[in-house]
Amino acid sequence: MAAEKKCPVCGKPSVDKFKPFCSKRCADVDLNRWLTGSYVIPARDDEPRDESDTE
């Protein structure tokens, strides 16, 4: 038996229709976090840039 996955937003059990979320509301909360920049991959200024980055 596989462990039941939990909603990454609220922690309730996920529902097949909205996987990996438990509801449309939690899916929308997650989308809003992406669109507003709440989820960010940190970068350092001293990292070398690719030549393709400048084009």
mmCIF entry with sequence, helices, sheets and N, C-alpha, C, O atoms, coordinates in Angstrom:
data_MODEL
# 
_entry.id   MODEL 
# 
_entity.id                         1 
_entity.type                       polymer 
_entity.pdbx_number_of_molecules   1 
# 
_entity_poly.entity_id                      1 
_entity_poly.type                           'polypeptide(L)' 
_entity_poly.nstd_linkage                   no 
_entity_poly.nstd_monomer                   no 
_entity_poly.pdbx_seq_one_letter_code       MAAEKKCPVCGKPSVDKFKPFCSKRCADVDLNRWLTGSYVIPARDDEPRDESDTE 
_entity_poly.pdbx_seq_one_letter_code_can   MAAEKKCPVCGKPSVDKFKPFCSKRCADVDLNRWLTGSYVIPARDDEPRDESDTE 
_entity_poly.pdbx_strand_id                 A 
# 
loop_
_entity_poly_seq.entity_id 
_entity_poly_seq.num 
_entity_poly_seq.mon_id 
_entity_poly_seq.hetero 
1 1  MET n 
1 2  ALA n 
1 3  ALA n 
1 4  GLU n 
1 5  LYS n 
1 6  LYS n 
1 7  CYS n 
1 8  PRO n 
1 9  VAL n 
1 10 CYS n 
1 11 GLY n 
1 12 LYS n 
1 13 PRO n 
1 14 SER n 
1 15 VAL n 
1 16 ASP n 
1 17 LYS n 
1 18 PHE n 
1 19 LYS n 
1 20 PRO n 
1 21 PHE n 
1 22 CYS n 
1 23 SER n 
1 24 LYS n 
1 25 ARG n 
1 26 CYS n 
1 27 ALA n 
1 28 ASP n 
1 29 VAL n 
1 30 ASP n 
1 31 LEU n 
1 32 ASN n 
1 33 ARG n 
1 34 TRP n 
1 35 LEU n 
1 36 THR n 
1 37 GLY n 
1 38 SER n 
1 39 TYR n 
1 40 VAL n 
1 41 ILE n 
1 42 PRO n 
1 43 ALA n 
1 44 ARG n 
1 45 ASP n 
1 46 ASP n 
1 47 GLU n 
1 48 PRO n 
1 49 ARG n 
1 50 ASP n 
1 51 GLU n 
1 52 SER n 
1 53 ASP n 
1 54 THR n 
1 55 GLU n 
# 
_struct_asym.id          A 
_struct_asym.entity_id   1 
# 
loop_
_struct_conf.conf_type_id 
_struct_conf.id 
_struct_conf.pdbx_PDB_helix_id 
_struct_conf.beg_label_comp_id 
_struct_conf.beg_label_asym_id 
_struct_conf.beg_label_seq_id 
_struct_conf.pdbx_beg_PDB_ins_code 
_struct_conf.end_label_comp_id 
_struct_conf.end_label_asym_id 
_struct_conf.end_label_seq_id 
_struct_conf.pdbx_end_PDB_ins_code 
_struct_conf.beg_auth_comp_id 
_struct_conf.beg_auth_asym_id 
_struct_conf.beg_auth_seq_id 
_struct_conf.end_auth_comp_id 
_struct_conf.end_auth_asym_id 
_struct_conf.end_auth_seq_id 
_struct_conf.pdbx_PDB_helix_class 
_struct_conf.details 
_struct_conf.pdbx_PDB_helix_length 
HELX_P HELX_P1 AA1 ASP A 16 ? PHE A 18 ? ASP A 16 PHE A 18 5 ? 3  
HELX_P HELX_P2 AA2 LYS A 24 ? LEU A 35 ? LYS A 24 LEU A 35 1 ? 12 
HELX_P HELX_P3 AA3 GLU A 51 ? THR A 54 ? GLU A 51 THR A 54 5 ? 4  
# 
_struct_conf_type.id          HELX_P 
_struct_conf_type.criteria    ? 
_struct_conf_type.reference   ? 
# 
loop_
_atom_site.group_PDB 
_atom_site.id 
_atom_site.type_symbol 
_atom_site.label_atom_id 
_atom_site.label_alt_id 
_atom_site.label_comp_id 
_atom_site.label_asym_id 
_atom_site.label_entity_id 
_atom_site.label_seq_id 
_atom_site.pdbx_PDB_ins_code 
_atom_site.Cartn_x 
_atom_site.Cartn_y 
_atom_site.Cartn_z 
_atom_site.occupancy 
_atom_site.B_iso_or_equiv 
_atom_site.pdbx_formal_charge 
_atom_site.auth_seq_id 
_atom_site.auth_comp_id 
_atom_site.auth_asym_id 
_atom_site.auth_atom_id 
_atom_site.pdbx_PDB_model_num 
ATOM 1   N N  . MET A 1 1  ? 0.851  -1.188 0.000   1.00 0.00 ? 1  MET A N  1 
ATOM 2   C CA . MET A 1 1  ? 0.000  0.000  0.000   1.00 0.00 ? 1  MET A CA 1 
ATOM 3   C C  . MET A 1 1  ? 0.887  1.238  0.000   1.00 0.00 ? 1  MET A C  1 
ATOM 4   O O  . MET A 1 1  ? 1.784  1.362  0.834   1.00 0.00 ? 1  MET A O  1 
ATOM 5   N N  . ALA A 1 2  ? 0.641  2.146  -0.926  1.00 0.00 ? 2  ALA A N  1 
ATOM 6   C CA . ALA A 1 2  ? 1.420  3.376  -1.038  1.00 0.00 ? 2  ALA A CA 1 
ATOM 7   C C  . ALA A 1 2  ? 0.912  4.405  -0.034  1.00 0.00 ? 2  ALA A C  1 
ATOM 8   O O  . ALA A 1 2  ? -0.278 4.449  0.279   1.00 0.00 ? 2  ALA A O  1 
ATOM 9   N N  . ALA A 1 3  ? 1.814  5.215  0.457   1.00 0.00 ? 3  ALA A N  1 
ATOM 10  C CA . ALA A 1 3  ? 1.428  6.279  1.381   1.00 0.00 ? 3  ALA A CA 1 
ATOM 11  C C  . ALA A 1 3  ? 0.615  7.325  0.628   1.00 0.00 ? 3  ALA A C  1 
ATOM 12  O O  . ALA A 1 3  ? 0.935  7.679  -0.506  1.00 0.00 ? 3  ALA A O  1 
ATOM 13  N N  . GLU A 1 4  ? -0.429 7.808  1.267   1.00 0.00 ? 4  GLU A N  1 
ATOM 14  C CA . GLU A 1 4  ? -1.276 8.821  0.632   1.00 0.00 ? 4  GLU A CA 1 
ATOM 15  C C  . GLU A 1 4  ? -0.535 10.150 0.576   1.00 0.00 ? 4  GLU A C  1 
ATOM 16  O O  . GLU A 1 4  ? 0.018  10.611 1.574   1.00 0.00 ? 4  GLU A O  1 
ATOM 17  N N  . LYS A 1 5  ? -0.533 10.750 -0.596  1.00 0.00 ? 5  LYS A N  1 
ATOM 18  C CA . LYS A 1 5  ? 0.126  12.047 -0.783  1.00 0.00 ? 5  LYS A CA 1 
ATOM 19  C C  . LYS A 1 5  ? -0.734 13.135 -0.153  1.00 0.00 ? 5  LYS A C  1 
ATOM 20  O O  . LYS A 1 5  ? -1.963 13.050 -0.141  1.00 0.00 ? 5  LYS A O  1 
ATOM 21  N N  . LYS A 1 6  ? -0.070 14.148 0.365   1.00 0.00 ? 6  LYS A N  1 
ATOM 22  C CA . LYS A 1 6  ? -0.778 15.265 0.980   1.00 0.00 ? 6  LYS A CA 1 
ATOM 23  C C  . LYS A 1 6  ? -0.667 16.498 0.097   1.00 0.00 ? 6  LYS A C  1 
ATOM 24  O O  . LYS A 1 6  ? 0.297  16.669 -0.649  1.00 0.00 ? 6  LYS A O  1 
ATOM 25  N N  . CYS A 1 7  ? -1.659 17.337 0.200   1.00 0.00 ? 7  CYS A N  1 
ATOM 26  C CA . CYS A 1 7  ? -1.692 18.597 -0.536  1.00 0.00 ? 7  CYS A CA 1 
ATOM 27  C C  . CYS A 1 7  ? -0.513 19.455 -0.083  1.00 0.00 ? 7  CYS A C  1 
ATOM 28  O O  . CYS A 1 7  ? -0.324 19.657 1.116   1.00 0.00 ? 7  CYS A O  1 
ATOM 29  N N  . PRO A 1 8  ? 0.291  19.968 -1.036  1.00 0.00 ? 8  PRO A N  1 
ATOM 30  C CA . PRO A 1 8  ? 1.440  20.784 -0.648  1.00 0.00 ? 8  PRO A CA 1 
ATOM 31  C C  . PRO A 1 8  ? 1.064  22.148 -0.061  1.00 0.00 ? 8  PRO A C  1 
ATOM 32  O O  . PRO A 1 8  ? 1.911  22.817 0.531   1.00 0.00 ? 8  PRO A O  1 
ATOM 33  N N  . VAL A 1 9  ? -0.183 22.564 -0.216  1.00 0.00 ? 9  VAL A N  1 
ATOM 34  C CA . VAL A 1 9  ? -0.602 23.868 0.298   1.00 0.00 ? 9  VAL A CA 1 
ATOM 35  C C  . VAL A 1 9  ? -1.149 23.752 1.720   1.00 0.00 ? 9  VAL A C  1 
ATOM 36  O O  . VAL A 1 9  ? -0.742 24.506 2.604   1.00 0.00 ? 9  VAL A O  1 
ATOM 37  N N  . CYS A 1 10 ? -2.076 22.805 1.946   1.00 0.00 ? 10 CYS A N  1 
ATOM 38  C CA . CYS A 1 10 ? -2.740 22.743 3.254   1.00 0.00 ? 10 CYS A CA 1 
ATOM 39  C C  . CYS A 1 10 ? -2.470 21.460 4.039   1.00 0.00 ? 10 CYS A C  1 
ATOM 40  O O  . CYS A 1 10 ? -2.738 21.403 5.240   1.00 0.00 ? 10 CYS A O  1 
ATOM 41  N N  . GLY A 1 11 ? -1.941 20.429 3.371   1.00 0.00 ? 11 GLY A N  1 
ATOM 42  C CA . GLY A 1 11 ? -1.614 19.191 4.070   1.00 0.00 ? 11 GLY A CA 1 
ATOM 43  C C  . GLY A 1 11 ? -2.729 18.155 4.118   1.00 0.00 ? 11 GLY A C  1 
ATOM 44  O O  . GLY A 1 11 ? -2.527 17.064 4.652   1.00 0.00 ? 11 GLY A O  1 
ATOM 45  N N  . LYS A 1 12 ? -3.893 18.469 3.575   1.00 0.00 ? 12 LYS A N  1 
ATOM 46  C CA . LYS A 1 12 ? -4.981 17.494 3.526   1.00 0.00 ? 12 LYS A CA 1 
ATOM 47  C C  . LYS A 1 12 ? -4.664 16.453 2.462   1.00 0.00 ? 12 LYS A C  1 
ATOM 48  O O  . LYS A 1 12 ? -3.823 16.698 1.596   1.00 0.00 ? 12 LYS A O  1 
ATOM 49  N N  . PRO A 1 13 ? -5.327 15.287 2.508   1.00 0.00 ? 13 PRO A N  1 
ATOM 50  C CA . PRO A 1 13 ? -5.096 14.270 1.462   1.00 0.00 ? 13 PRO A CA 1 
ATOM 51  C C  . PRO A 1 13 ? -5.461 14.811 0.081   1.00 0.00 ? 13 PRO A C  1 
ATOM 52  O O  . PRO A 1 13 ? -6.460 15.514 -0.070  1.00 0.00 ? 13 PRO A O  1 
ATOM 53  N N  . SER A 1 14 ? -4.644 14.479 -0.932  1.00 0.00 ? 14 SER A N  1 
ATOM 54  C CA . SER A 1 14 ? -4.903 14.958 -2.290  1.00 0.00 ? 14 SER A CA 1 
ATOM 55  C C  . SER A 1 14 ? -6.079 14.212 -2.903  1.00 0.00 ? 14 SER A C  1 
ATOM 56  O O  . SER A 1 14 ? -6.421 13.104 -2.489  1.00 0.00 ? 14 SER A O  1 
ATOM 57  N N  . VAL A 1 15 ? -6.694 14.848 -3.905  1.00 0.00 ? 15 VAL A N  1 
ATOM 58  C CA . VAL A 1 15 ? -7.846 14.292 -4.608  1.00 0.00 ? 15 VAL A CA 1 
ATOM 59  C C  . VAL A 1 15 ? -7.428 14.094 -6.059  1.00 0.00 ? 15 VAL A C  1 
ATOM 60  O O  . VAL A 1 15 ? -6.770 14.956 -6.641  1.00 0.00 ? 15 VAL A O  1 
ATOM 61  N N  . ASP A 1 16 ? -7.813 12.948 -6.651  1.00 0.00 ? 16 ASP A N  1 
ATOM 62  C CA . ASP A 1 16 ? -7.393 12.630 -8.019  1.00 0.00 ? 16 ASP A CA 1 
ATOM 63  C C  . ASP A 1 16 ? -7.702 13.758 -9.005  1.00 0.00 ? 16 ASP A C  1 
ATOM 64  O O  . ASP A 1 16 ? -6.886 14.042 -9.883  1.00 0.00 ? 16 ASP A O  1 
ATOM 65  N N  . LYS A 1 17 ? -8.838 14.391 -8.881  1.00 0.00 ? 17 LYS A N  1 
ATOM 66  C CA . LYS A 1 17 ? -9.250 15.428 -9.831  1.00 0.00 ? 17 LYS A CA 1 
ATOM 67  C C  . LYS A 1 17 ? -8.296 16.630 -9.798  1.00 0.00 ? 17 LYS A C  1 
ATOM 68  O O  . LYS A 1 17 ? -8.106 17.288 -10.821 1.00 0.00 ? 17 LYS A O  1 
ATOM 69  N N  . PHE A 1 18 ? -7.694 16.925 -8.640  1.00 0.00 ? 18 PHE A N  1 
ATOM 70  C CA . PHE A 1 18 ? -6.862 18.117 -8.492  1.00 0.00 ? 18 PHE A CA 1 
ATOM 71  C C  . PHE A 1 18 ? -5.414 17.792 -8.137  1.00 0.00 ? 18 PHE A C  1 
ATOM 72  O O  . PHE A 1 18 ? -4.691 18.671 -7.667  1.00 0.00 ? 18 PHE A O  1 
ATOM 73  N N  . LYS A 1 19 ? -4.973 16.556 -8.349  1.00 0.00 ? 19 LYS A N  1 
ATOM 74  C CA . LYS A 1 19 ? -3.629 16.144 -7.938  1.00 0.00 ? 19 LYS A CA 1 
ATOM 75  C C  . LYS A 1 19 ? -2.578 17.131 -8.377  1.00 0.00 ? 19 LYS A C  1 
ATOM 76  O O  . LYS A 1 19 ? -2.636 17.601 -9.514  1.00 0.00 ? 19 LYS A O  1 
ATOM 77  N N  . PRO A 1 20 ? -1.643 17.463 -7.557  1.00 0.00 ? 20 PRO A N  1 
ATOM 78  C CA . PRO A 1 20 ? -1.361 16.929 -6.227  1.00 0.00 ? 20 PRO A CA 1 
ATOM 79  C C  . PRO A 1 20 ? -2.087 17.669 -5.111  1.00 0.00 ? 20 PRO A C  1 
ATOM 80  O O  . PRO A 1 20 ? -1.743 17.512 -3.940  1.00 0.00 ? 20 PRO A O  1 
ATOM 81  N N  . PHE A 1 21 ? -3.085 18.471 -5.461  1.00 0.00 ? 21 PHE A N  1 
ATOM 82  C CA . PHE A 1 21 ? -3.801 19.277 -4.471  1.00 0.00 ? 21 PHE A CA 1 
ATOM 83  C C  . PHE A 1 21 ? -5.077 18.588 -4.013  1.00 0.00 ? 21 PHE A C  1 
ATOM 84  O O  . PHE A 1 21 ? -5.490 17.574 -4.577  1.00 0.00 ? 21 PHE A O  1 
ATOM 85  N N  . CYS A 1 22 ? -5.703 19.163 -2.964  1.00 0.00 ? 22 CYS A N  1 
ATOM 86  C CA . CYS A 1 22 ? -6.935 18.587 -2.432  1.00 0.00 ? 22 CYS A CA 1 
ATOM 87  C C  . CYS A 1 22 ? -8.173 19.262 -3.009  1.00 0.00 ? 22 CYS A C  1 
ATOM 88  O O  . CYS A 1 22 ? -9.275 18.722 -2.913  1.00 0.00 ? 22 CYS A O  1 
ATOM 89  N N  . SER A 1 23 ? -7.998 20.443 -3.611  1.00 0.00 ? 23 SER A N  1 
ATOM 90  C CA . SER A 1 23 ? -9.147 21.186 -4.131  1.00 0.00 ? 23 SER A CA 1 
ATOM 91  C C  . SER A 1 23 ? -8.690 22.204 -5.166  1.00 0.00 ? 23 SER A C  1 
ATOM 92  O O  . SER A 1 23 ? -7.498 22.476 -5.313  1.00 0.00 ? 23 SER A O  1 
ATOM 93  N N  . LYS A 1 24 ? -9.650 22.752 -5.868  1.00 0.00 ? 24 LYS A N  1 
ATOM 94  C CA . LYS A 1 24 ? -9.352 23.809 -6.843  1.00 0.00 ? 24 LYS A CA 1 
ATOM 95  C C  . LYS A 1 24 ? -8.789 25.026 -6.120  1.00 0.00 ? 24 LYS A C  1 
ATOM 96  O O  . LYS A 1 24 ? -7.908 25.707 -6.645  1.00 0.00 ? 24 LYS A O  1 
ATOM 97  N N  . ARG A 1 25 ? -9.284 25.301 -4.938  1.00 0.00 ? 25 ARG A N  1 
ATOM 98  C CA . ARG A 1 25 ? -8.794 26.445 -4.176  1.00 0.00 ? 25 ARG A CA 1 
ATOM 99  C C  . ARG A 1 25 ? -7.293 26.337 -3.921  1.00 0.00 ? 25 ARG A C  1 
ATOM 100 O O  . ARG A 1 25 ? -6.558 27.298 -4.146  1.00 0.00 ? 25 ARG A O  1 
ATOM 101 N N  . CYS A 1 26 ? -6.830 25.178 -3.453  1.00 0.00 ? 26 CYS A N  1 
ATOM 102 C CA . CYS A 1 26 ? -5.403 24.998 -3.184  1.00 0.00 ? 26 CYS A CA 1 
ATOM 103 C C  . CYS A 1 26 ? -4.583 25.064 -4.478  1.00 0.00 ? 26 CYS A C  1 
ATOM 104 O O  . CYS A 1 26 ? -3.469 25.588 -4.480  1.00 0.00 ? 26 CYS A O  1 
ATOM 105 N N  . ALA A 1 27 ? -5.122 24.541 -5.563  1.00 0.00 ? 27 ALA A N  1 
ATOM 106 C CA . ALA A 1 27 ? -4.438 24.629 -6.856  1.00 0.00 ? 27 ALA A CA 1 
ATOM 107 C C  . ALA A 1 27 ? -4.306 26.094 -7.269  1.00 0.00 ? 27 ALA A C  1 
ATOM 108 O O  . ALA A 1 27 ? -3.262 26.500 -7.780  1.00 0.00 ? 27 ALA A O  1 
ATOM 109 N N  . ASP A 1 28 ? -5.348 26.882 -7.053  1.00 0.00 ? 28 ASP A N  1 
ATOM 110 C CA . ASP A 1 28 ? -5.318 28.305 -7.392  1.00 0.00 ? 28 ASP A CA 1 
ATOM 111 C C  . ASP A 1 28 ? -4.355 29.082 -6.488  1.00 0.00 ? 28 ASP A C  1 
ATOM 112 O O  . ASP A 1 28 ? -3.685 30.008 -6.946  1.00 0.00 ? 28 ASP A O  1 
ATOM 113 N N  . VAL A 1 29 ? -4.287 28.709 -5.211  1.00 0.00 ? 29 VAL A N  1 
ATOM 114 C CA . VAL A 1 29 ? -3.344 29.348 -4.293  1.00 0.00 ? 29 VAL A CA 1 
ATOM 115 C C  . VAL A 1 29 ? -1.920 29.105 -4.784  1.00 0.00 ? 29 VAL A C  1 
ATOM 116 O O  . VAL A 1 29 ? -1.103 30.025 -4.794  1.00 0.00 ? 29 VAL A O  1 
ATOM 117 N N  . ASP A 1 30 ? -1.620 27.878 -5.190  1.00 0.00 ? 30 ASP A N  1 
ATOM 118 C CA . ASP A 1 30 ? -0.287 27.542 -5.684  1.00 0.00 ? 30 ASP A CA 1 
ATOM 119 C C  . ASP A 1 30 ? 0.024  28.305 -6.969  1.00 0.00 ? 30 ASP A C  1 
ATOM 120 O O  . ASP A 1 30 ? 1.127  28.831 -7.117  1.00 0.00 ? 30 ASP A O  1 
ATOM 121 N N  . LEU A 1 31 ? -0.922 28.376 -7.892  1.00 0.00 ? 31 LEU A N  1 
ATOM 122 C CA . LEU A 1 31 ? -0.731 29.121 -9.139  1.00 0.00 ? 31 LEU A CA 1 
ATOM 123 C C  . LEU A 1 31 ? -0.454 30.594 -8.835  1.00 0.00 ? 31 LEU A C  1 
ATOM 124 O O  . LEU A 1 31 ? 0.437  31.197 -9.433  1.00 0.00 ? 31 LEU A O  1 
ATOM 125 N N  . ASN A 1 32 ? -1.212 31.165 -7.911  1.00 0.00 ? 32 ASN A N  1 
ATOM 126 C CA . ASN A 1 32 ? -0.998 32.564 -7.535  1.00 0.00 ? 32 ASN A CA 1 
ATOM 127 C C  . ASN A 1 32 ? 0.407  32.776 -6.972  1.00 0.00 ? 32 ASN A C  1 
ATOM 128 O O  . ASN A 1 32 ? 1.036  33.798 -7.244  1.00 0.00 ? 32 ASN A O  1 
ATOM 129 N N  . ARG A 1 33 ? 0.895  31.825 -6.200  1.00 0.00 ? 33 ARG A N  1 
ATOM 130 C CA . ARG A 1 33 ? 2.251  31.939 -5.660  1.00 0.00 ? 33 ARG A CA 1 
ATOM 131 C C  . ARG A 1 33 ? 3.284  31.956 -6.777  1.00 0.00 ? 33 ARG A C  1 
ATOM 132 O O  . ARG A 1 33 ? 4.256  32.708 -6.706  1.00 0.00 ? 33 ARG A O  1 
ATOM 133 N N  . TRP A 1 34 ? 3.087  31.134 -7.814  1.00 0.00 ? 34 TRP A N  1 
ATOM 134 C CA . TRP A 1 34 ? 4.009  31.145 -8.958  1.00 0.00 ? 34 TRP A CA 1 
ATOM 135 C C  . TRP A 1 34 ? 3.928  32.467 -9.702  1.00 0.00 ? 34 TRP A C  1 
ATOM 136 O O  . TRP A 1 34 ? 4.956  33.045 -10.055 1.00 0.00 ? 34 TRP A O  1 
ATOM 137 N N  . LEU A 1 35 ? 2.720  32.950 -9.944  1.00 0.00 ? 35 LEU A N  1 
ATOM 138 C CA . LEU A 1 35 ? 2.537  34.162 -10.745 1.00 0.00 ? 35 LEU A CA 1 
ATOM 139 C C  . LEU A 1 35 ? 3.005  35.425 -10.042 1.00 0.00 ? 35 LEU A C  1 
ATOM 140 O O  . LEU A 1 35 ? 3.399  36.387 -10.702 1.00 0.00 ? 35 LEU A O  1 
ATOM 141 N N  . THR A 1 36 ? 2.968  35.439 -8.719  1.00 0.00 ? 36 THR A N  1 
ATOM 142 C CA . THR A 1 36 ? 3.391  36.633 -7.979  1.00 0.00 ? 36 THR A CA 1 
ATOM 143 C C  . THR A 1 36 ? 4.859  36.584 -7.579  1.00 0.00 ? 36 THR A C  1 
ATOM 144 O O  . THR A 1 36 ? 5.360  37.528 -6.969  1.00 0.00 ? 36 THR A O  1 
ATOM 145 N N  . GLY A 1 37 ? 5.558  35.501 -7.912  1.00 0.00 ? 37 GLY A N  1 
ATOM 146 C CA . GLY A 1 37 ? 6.980  35.413 -7.614  1.00 0.00 ? 37 GLY A CA 1 
ATOM 147 C C  . GLY A 1 37 ? 7.309  34.911 -6.232  1.00 0.00 ? 37 GLY A C  1 
ATOM 148 O O  . GLY A 1 37 ? 8.445  35.066 -5.783  1.00 0.00 ? 37 GLY A O  1 
ATOM 149 N N  . SER A 1 38 ? 6.349  34.309 -5.534  1.00 0.00 ? 38 SER A N  1 
ATOM 150 C CA . SER A 1 38 ? 6.627  33.768 -4.206  1.00 0.00 ? 38 SER A CA 1 
ATOM 151 C C  . SER A 1 38 ? 7.597  32.597 -4.273  1.00 0.00 ? 38 SER A C  1 
ATOM 152 O O  . SER A 1 38 ? 8.390  32.387 -3.355  1.00 0.00 ? 38 SER A O  1 
ATOM 153 N N  . TYR A 1 39 ? 7.534  31.843 -5.354  1.00 0.00 ? 39 TYR A N  1 
ATOM 154 C CA . TYR A 1 39 ? 8.462  30.736 -5.557  1.00 0.00 ? 39 TYR A CA 1 
ATOM 155 C C  . TYR A 1 39 ? 9.610  31.264 -6.417  1.00 0.00 ? 39 TYR A C  1 
ATOM 156 O O  . TYR A 1 39 ? 9.403  31.640 -7.570  1.00 0.00 ? 39 TYR A O  1 
ATOM 157 N N  . VAL A 1 40 ? 10.809 31.290 -5.859  1.00 0.00 ? 40 VAL A N  1 
ATOM 158 C CA . VAL A 1 40 ? 11.951 31.846 -6.565  1.00 0.00 ? 40 VAL A CA 1 
ATOM 159 C C  . VAL A 1 40 ? 13.139 30.906 -6.412  1.00 0.00 ? 40 VAL A C  1 
ATOM 160 O O  . VAL A 1 40 ? 13.377 30.359 -5.335  1.00 0.00 ? 40 VAL A O  1 
ATOM 161 N N  . ILE A 1 41 ? 13.874 30.728 -7.491  1.00 0.00 ? 41 ILE A N  1 
ATOM 162 C CA . ILE A 1 41 ? 15.109 29.957 -7.438  1.00 0.00 ? 41 ILE A CA 1 
ATOM 163 C C  . ILE A 1 41 ? 16.227 30.961 -7.223  1.00 0.00 ? 41 ILE A C  1 
ATOM 164 O O  . ILE A 1 41 ? 16.478 31.810 -8.079  1.00 0.00 ? 41 ILE A O  1 
ATOM 165 N N  . PRO A 1 42 ? 16.902 30.868 -6.079  1.00 0.00 ? 42 PRO A N  1 
ATOM 166 C CA . PRO A 1 42 ? 17.943 31.858 -5.802  1.00 0.00 ? 42 PRO A CA 1 
ATOM 167 C C  . PRO A 1 42 ? 19.124 31.736 -6.768  1.00 0.00 ? 42 PRO A C  1 
ATOM 168 O O  . PRO A 1 42 ? 19.490 30.638 -7.188  1.00 0.00 ? 42 PRO A O  1 
ATOM 169 N N  . ALA A 1 43 ? 19.697 32.859 -7.103  1.00 0.00 ? 43 ALA A N  1 
ATOM 170 C CA . ALA A 1 43 ? 20.869 32.900 -7.979  1.00 0.00 ? 43 ALA A CA 1 
ATOM 171 C C  . ALA A 1 43 ? 21.878 33.871 -7.384  1.00 0.00 ? 43 ALA A C  1 
ATOM 172 O O  . ALA A 1 43 ? 21.522 34.772 -6.624  1.00 0.00 ? 43 ALA A O  1 
ATOM 173 N N  . ARG A 1 44 ? 23.127 33.675 -7.737  1.00 0.00 ? 44 ARG A N  1 
ATOM 174 C CA . ARG A 1 44 ? 24.178 34.569 -7.249  1.00 0.00 ? 44 ARG A CA 1 
ATOM 175 C C  . ARG A 1 44 ? 24.681 35.416 -8.404  1.00 0.00 ? 44 ARG A C  1 
ATOM 176 O O  . ARG A 1 44 ? 24.730 34.952 -9.543  1.00 0.00 ? 44 ARG A O  1 
ATOM 177 N N  . ASP A 1 45 ? 25.053 36.645 -8.118  1.00 0.00 ? 45 ASP A N  1 
ATOM 178 C CA . ASP A 1 45 ? 25.566 37.548 -9.147  1.00 0.00 ? 45 ASP A CA 1 
ATOM 179 C C  . ASP A 1 45 ? 26.933 37.142 -9.668  1.00 0.00 ? 45 ASP A C  1 
ATOM 180 O O  . ASP A 1 45 ? 27.302 37.511 -10.782 1.00 0.00 ? 45 ASP A O  1 
ATOM 181 N N  . ASP A 1 46 ? 27.696 36.382 -8.875  1.00 0.00 ? 46 ASP A N  1 
ATOM 182 C CA . ASP A 1 46 ? 29.049 36.018 -9.284  1.00 0.00 ? 46 ASP A CA 1 
ATOM 183 C C  . ASP A 1 46 ? 29.106 34.741 -10.123 1.00 0.00 ? 46 ASP A C  1 
ATOM 184 O O  . ASP A 1 46 ? 30.195 34.273 -10.456 1.00 0.00 ? 46 ASP A O  1 
ATOM 185 N N  . GLU A 1 47 ? 27.939 34.167 -10.471 1.00 0.00 ? 47 GLU A N  1 
ATOM 186 C CA . GLU A 1 47 ? 27.935 32.984 -11.319 1.00 0.00 ? 47 GLU A CA 1 
ATOM 187 C C  . GLU A 1 47 ? 28.234 33.393 -12.756 1.00 0.00 ? 47 GLU A C  1 
ATOM 188 O O  . GLU A 1 47 ? 27.706 34.401 -13.227 1.00 0.00 ? 47 GLU A O  1 
ATOM 189 N N  . PRO A 1 48 ? 29.070 32.632 -13.461 1.00 0.00 ? 48 PRO A N  1 
ATOM 190 C CA . PRO A 1 48 ? 29.361 32.960 -14.862 1.00 0.00 ? 48 PRO A CA 1 
ATOM 191 C C  . PRO A 1 48 ? 28.109 32.842 -15.724 1.00 0.00 ? 48 PRO A C  1 
ATOM 192 O O  . PRO A 1 48 ? 27.290 31.946 -15.519 1.00 0.00 ? 48 PRO A O  1 
ATOM 193 N N  . ARG A 1 49 ? 27.964 33.739 -16.680 1.00 0.00 ? 49 ARG A N  1 
ATOM 194 C CA . ARG A 1 49 ? 26.798 33.727 -17.566 1.00 0.00 ? 49 ARG A CA 1 
ATOM 195 C C  . ARG A 1 49 ? 27.143 32.984 -18.845 1.00 0.00 ? 49 ARG A C  1 
ATOM 196 O O  . ARG A 1 49 ? 28.282 33.016 -19.311 1.00 0.00 ? 49 ARG A O  1 
ATOM 197 N N  . ASP A 1 50 ? 26.144 32.316 -19.405 1.00 0.00 ? 50 ASP A N  1 
ATOM 198 C CA . ASP A 1 50 ? 26.303 31.677 -20.724 1.00 0.00 ? 50 ASP A CA 1 
ATOM 199 C C  . ASP A 1 50 ? 26.273 32.762 -21.788 1.00 0.00 ? 50 ASP A C  1 
ATOM 200 O O  . ASP A 1 50 ? 25.697 33.830 -21.582 1.00 0.00 ? 50 ASP A O  1 
ATOM 201 N N  . GLU A 1 51 ? 26.897 32.482 -22.926 1.00 0.00 ? 51 GLU A N  1 
ATOM 202 C CA . GLU A 1 51 ? 26.837 33.410 -24.061 1.00 0.00 ? 51 GLU A CA 1 
ATOM 203 C C  . GLU A 1 51 ? 25.410 33.561 -24.546 1.00 0.00 ? 51 GLU A C  1 
ATOM 204 O O  . GLU A 1 51 ? 25.037 34.625 -25.041 1.00 0.00 ? 51 GLU A O  1 
ATOM 205 N N  . SER A 1 52 ? 24.587 32.496 -24.412 1.00 0.00 ? 52 SER A N  1 
ATOM 206 C CA . SER A 1 52 ? 23.203 32.544 -24.885 1.00 0.00 ? 52 SER A CA 1 
ATOM 207 C C  . SER A 1 52 ? 22.339 33.451 -24.021 1.00 0.00 ? 52 SER A C  1 
ATOM 208 O O  . SER A 1 52 ? 21.266 33.860 -24.465 1.00 0.00 ? 52 SER A O  1 
ATOM 209 N N  . ASP A 1 53 ? 22.766 33.784 -22.790 1.00 0.00 ? 53 ASP A N  1 
ATOM 210 C CA . ASP A 1 53 ? 21.994 34.658 -21.909 1.00 0.00 ? 53 ASP A CA 1 
ATOM 211 C C  . ASP A 1 53 ? 21.953 36.095 -22.409 1.00 0.00 ? 53 ASP A C  1 
ATOM 212 O O  . ASP A 1 53 ? 21.014 36.830 -22.103 1.00 0.00 ? 53 ASP A O  1 
ATOM 213 N N  . THR A 1 54 ? 22.945 36.498 -23.162 1.00 0.00 ? 54 THR A N  1 
ATOM 214 C CA . THR A 1 54 ? 23.026 37.899 -23.597 1.00 0.00 ? 54 THR A CA 1 
ATOM 215 C C  . THR A 1 54 ? 22.251 38.174 -24.873 1.00 0.00 ? 54 THR A C  1 
ATOM 216 O O  . THR A 1 54 ? 22.084 39.335 -25.248 1.00 0.00 ? 54 THR A O  1 
ATOM 217 N N  . GLU A 1 55 ? 21.787 37.163 -25.532 1.00 0.00 ? 55 GLU A N  1 
ATOM 218 C CA . GLU A 1 55 ? 21.080 37.371 -26.805 1.00 0.00 ? 55 GLU A CA 1 
ATOM 219 C C  . GLU A 1 55 ? 19.643 37.705 -26.601 1.00 0.00 ? 55 GLU A C  1 
ATOM 220 O O  . GLU A 1 55 ? 18.912 37.909 -27.570 1.00 0.00 ? 55 GLU A O  1 
# 
